[in-house]
Amino acid sequence: MKLMTKRTSTTTAEVLAIFVTSLLLDEKNSVT
């Protein structure tokens, strides 16, 4: 986990962005 410390900020941002995008896409697909 120490190796991930340096990329914590970037990784977190990317994961959150992908996670949110996936949720939005899933919601749109479900509605559509």
Residue, then its C-alpha position, 0 to 999 in steps of 0.5 A: m500500500k505504501l507504493m500506492t501512497k504516491r498515486t493516492s490523489t491521482t488514483t482516487a480522482e480517477v477511480l471516483a471519476i470512473f465510478v461516478t461516470s459508470l453510475l451515470l451511464d447505468e442510470k441513463n441506460s436504465v431510464t432509456 
